[in-house]
C-alpha cells in the first residue's frame, strides 16, 4: 500500500511541476510585453530571466533548463523577437543555464535563506558567462568580434536594474513558495 501511495505522490508532484513550468513559460513569453512599454529600461530588466530562474528553483533543474531553452526560441518563432540569430540562440543557451544552475545549486545546497541567494548569484554569474561564450562563438562564425567590454556592458552594466530586481524578487518568491507549498513539507 505504501508503494502505491508514494507513486501517487510522485505522479502528482510531476503534474504540479508540469503545470508550473507551463506558467513560467507563459510568463517568460508575456513579461517582455510589459517591460517593452518602457524602452529605456525594458531590456535592462531582463524580463525572461525571472520566470526561468524561478522555474529552476521551484520545479527543479530539468524543468528550468528546458523552459529556459524553449522560451526565447518560441518567442522568436512566433513574434520575431528576439531575432533568432544570434540573440534568441544565445539567450536560449543563457536561460537554459540559469534554469539548470539555479535548480541544481538549490537542490545541492542546504535549505536555508542565505543559500537561496547563493544559488541565485551563482546561476546569474554562470548564465552570463555562458551567454558571453555563446555570443562570442556566434559572432565569430560571422566574422565579427565580441569584445570583453561589449560583454561587460551587455551582461552587467546595462543589466543592473534587472540584476537588482532579480536579487530582490526571486528569493522572496522562493521563500513564500517554500512556506505555502505542501510539496516541500
C-alpha positions as CSV (number, residue, x, y, z in Angstrom):
1,X,0.0,0.0,0.0
2,X,2.8,2.4,0.8
3,X,4.3,1.8,-2.7
4,X,1.1,3.0,-4.4
5,X,0.8,6.0,-2.1
6,X,4.4,7.0,-2.9
7,X,3.8,6.6,-6.6
8,X,0.6,8.7,-6.4
9,X,2.5,11.5,-4.6
10,X,5.3,11.3,-7.2
11,X,2.7,11.5,-10.1
12,X,1.0,14.5,-8.5
13,X,4.4,16.2,-8.0
14,X,5.2,15.7,-11.7
15,X,1.8,17.2,-12.7
16,X,2.3,20.2,-10.4
17,X,5.8,20.7,-11.9
18,X,4.5,20.5,-15.5
19,X,1.7,23.0,-14.8
20,X,4.1,25.4,-13.0
21,X,6.6,25.0,-15.9
22,X,3.8,26.0,-18.3
23,X,3.0,29.0,-16.2
24,X,6.7,30.1,-16.1
25,X,6.9,29.6,-19.9
26,X,3.8,31.8,-20.3
27,X,5.3,34.4,-18.0
28,X,8.6,34.4,-20.0
29,X,6.6,34.9,-23.1
30,X,4.4,37.8,-21.7
31,X,6.7,39.8,-19.4
32,X,8.7,41.3,-22.2
33,X,5.5,42.9,-23.5
34,X,5.1,44.7,-20.1
35,X,8.6,45.9,-19.8
36,X,8.8,46.7,-23.5
37,X,6.4,49.6,-22.9
38,X,9.3,51.4,-21.2
39,X,12.0,51.2,-23.9
40,X,14.7,52.9,-21.8
41,X,14.7,50.2,-19.2
42,X,12.6,47.4,-20.7
43,X,15.6,45.2,-21.8
44,X,17.6,46.2,-18.8
45,X,15.0,44.5,-16.5
46,X,15.8,41.1,-18.2
47,X,12.1,40.1,-18.0
48,X,12.6,36.5,-19.3
49,X,15.2,35.7,-16.7
50,X,12.9,35.9,-13.7
51,X,10.4,33.1,-14.6
52,X,13.1,30.8,-15.9
53,X,15.2,31.1,-12.7
54,X,12.0,30.7,-10.6
55,X,11.2,27.6,-12.7
56,X,14.7,26.2,-11.8
57,X,14.2,26.9,-8.1
58,X,10.6,25.7,-7.8
59,X,10.3,22.9,-10.4
60,X,13.9,21.7,-10.4
61,X,16.8,21.9,-12.9
62,X,15.4,19.7,-15.7
63,X,12.3,21.9,-16.0
64,X,14.2,25.2,-15.5
65,X,16.7,24.1,-18.2
66,X,14.0,23.1,-20.7
67,X,11.8,26.2,-20.1
68,X,14.9,28.4,-20.3
69,X,15.9,26.9,-23.7
70,X,12.4,27.0,-25.2
71,X,11.2,30.5,-24.1
72,X,13.4,32.7,-26.4
73,X,13.2,30.3,-29.3
74,X,9.5,30.1,-29.1
75,X,9.1,33.8,-28.7
76,X,11.4,34.4,-31.7
77,X,9.5,31.9,-33.9
78,X,6.1,33.3,-33.0
79,X,6.8,37.0,-32.6
80,X,10.1,37.5,-34.4
81,X,11.5,39.0,-31.1
82,X,14.2,38.5,-30.2
83,X,15.8,37.9,-33.6
84,X,16.7,34.2,-33.9
85,X,20.4,34.7,-34.7
86,X,22.4,35.4,-32.7
87,X,20.1,36.8,-30.0
88,X,17.5,34.1,-29.4
89,X,20.0,31.3,-29.8
90,X,22.4,32.9,-27.3
91,X,19.5,33.7,-24.9
92,X,18.3,30.1,-25.1
93,X,21.7,28.8,-24.0
94,X,21.9,31.5,-21.3
95,X,18.4,31.0,-19.9
96,X,18.8,27.2,-20.0
97,X,21.9,27.7,-18.0
98,X,20.1,29.9,-15.5
99,X,17.3,27.3,-15.0
100,X,19.7,24.4,-14.8
101,X,22.2,26.1,-12.4
102,X,19.5,27.7,-10.1
103,X,17.7,24.3,-9.8
104,X,20.8,22.2,-9.3
105,X,22.6,24.5,-6.8
106,X,19.3,24.9,-4.9
107,X,18.9,21.2,-4.7
108,X,22.5,20.6,-3.6
109,X,22.9,23.4,-1.0
110,X,21.3,23.4,2.4
111,X,17.7,24.7,2.6
112,X,18.5,28.0,4.3
113,X,17.6,31.5,3.2
114,X,21.2,32.5,2.6
115,X,21.7,29.6,0.2
116,X,18.8,30.8,-1.9
117,X,20.8,34.0,-2.6
118,X,24.0,32.0,-3.2
119,X,22.2,29.7,-5.7
120,X,20.8,32.8,-7.4
121,X,24.1,34.6,-7.7
122,X,25.9,31.5,-8.9
123,X,23.3,31.0,-11.6
124,X,23.4,34.6,-12.6
125,X,27.2,34.6,-13.0
126,X,27.3,31.2,-14.8
127,X,24.5,32.1,-17.1
128,X,26.1,35.4,-18.1
129,X,29.4,33.7,-18.7
130,X,27.8,31.1,-20.9
131,X,25.9,33.8,-22.8
132,X,29.2,35.6,-23.4
133,X,30.7,32.5,-24.7
134,X,27.7,31.8,-27.0
135,X,27.8,35.4,-28.3
136,X,31.5,35.2,-29.0
137,X,31.0,31.9,-30.9
138,X,28.0,33.2,-32.9
139,X,29.7,36.5,-33.8
140,X,33.0,34.8,-34.6
141,X,31.3,32.5,-37.1
142,X,30.1,35.6,-38.9
143,X,33.5,37.2,-38.8
144,X,32.5,39.7,-36.2
145,X,34.2,40.4,-32.8
146,X,32.6,40.3,-29.4
147,X,35.0,42.1,-27.0
148,X,35.3,41.9,-23.3
149,X,34.0,45.5,-23.0
150,X,30.9,44.6,-25.0
151,X,30.4,41.5,-22.8
152,X,30.7,43.6,-19.6
153,X,28.4,46.3,-20.9
154,X,25.7,43.9,-22.1
155,X,25.9,41.3,-19.3
156,X,26.4,43.6,-16.3
157,X,26.4,47.3,-16.8
158,X,23.2,47.6,-18.9
159,X,21.6,44.8,-16.8
160,X,22.0,46.4,-13.4
161,X,18.2,47.2,-13.0
162,X,17.4,43.5,-13.9
163,X,20.1,42.2,-11.6
164,X,18.8,44.2,-8.7
165,X,15.2,43.2,-9.4
166,X,16.2,39.5,-9.5
167,X,18.1,39.7,-6.3
168,X,15.2,41.3,-4.5
169,X,12.2,39.5,-6.1
170,X,13.3,35.9,-6.7
171,X,14.4,34.9,-3.1
172,X,11.2,36.4,-1.7
173,X,9.1,34.4,-4.1
174,X,11.1,31.2,-3.4
175,X,10.7,31.7,0.3
176,X,7.0,32.3,0.0
177,X,6.6,29.2,-2.1
178,X,8.6,27.1,0.4
179,X,6.2,28.2,3.1
180,X,2.9,27.6,1.3
181,X,3.8,24.5,-0.8
182,X,2.7,21.2,0.5
183,X,5.3,19.5,-1.6
184,X,8.2,21.0,0.5
185,X,7.0,19.6,3.8
